[in-house]
Amino acid sequence: KIERQPLHYPIPELYNIDKPILYNQTMTKRQKRELQERFFRQAGPNIDVVRRMFEHIHDYSFYIIDKDDIIASNPRNLENGNFKDELEIVGKTCAEAFPSVFAEDYMRRDREVRRTGRPIIERTYSHAADYSTDLRIASVFPLRDRRGRIIGTATFHRAKPCGDEIPDWYGRIRGAVTYIDRHYADKL
């Protein structure tokens, strides 16, 4: 059993936090639903529309993070992370939900958007939590409360198959990337 310590933020007023919030891996389903409800109330009615929309767009993975904890995820993202249902991932950090090699990048881009307030649009990444060799195209948007304060992020990402569709920015290594993509599982 792993107990997590209270989350302390360097500038609590920036995140509208009155006291540290305890999250741990033993959160009950009720506590997870309360966490979601509290976040969605704070974010306002439009976030629910966005969330419901991405439940039906199957090409995109979607998740919402408040500070560092996952609040919501669509079915495609759950499938990528090998989760059975949304409440299985709610309340976990990216570091708890995904392999560390990927989680560091996920957390870094979420923190960048929270810090700057500027979205990341269509940034290409070379790896994904499902260990595929497909490139990932990700966009991360700040989520704001009714007063305009950033309370979290919404991330949308999709696979961009490799092979013949290697983007031009790979330049001279395009052939090598294509070869690796097609033969990565071959015995050495």
Buried (B, 14 or more C-beta within 10 A) or exposed (E): EEEBEEBEEEEEEEBEBEEEBEBBEEBEEEBBBEBBEEBBEBBBEEBEEBBEEBBEEEEBBBBBBBBBBBBBBBBBBBBBBEBEEBBBBBBBBBBBBBEEEBBEBBBEBBBEBBEEEEBBEEEEBEBBBBEBBBBBBBBBBBBBBEEEBBBBBBBBBBBBEBEEEBEEEBEEEBEEBBEEBEEEEEEE
